[in-house]
Amino acid sequence: MKINATNQTSGINSQFLNADEKKLKKLTADFESVFLYYVLKTMRDTVPKSGFIDGKNGEDIYRSMMDQEIAKSMADKRESGISGMLYKQLRIKNYE
């Protein structure tokens, strides 16, 4: 009975690659979420406040939390495609 060392090694490597790829996918999705949060925050900062409703700090905190949740939702749905592009680029760089 022969044992093929290449198959064993490739099986072990594929386990590590799958774990690394999962980590890379999570990191790129997290980056996309943070990026989209700052895009939303910057867009919101360009809109002048009317003064009709003055929520002071509470309103700012609520809007910030809302922007974070919207950014997470957008990243989860992968609407912008940022995480996919980053994943492909970083995956290629790691295996060269």
Helices and strands as residue ranges (DSSP letters): H 5-46, H 56-77, H 82-95
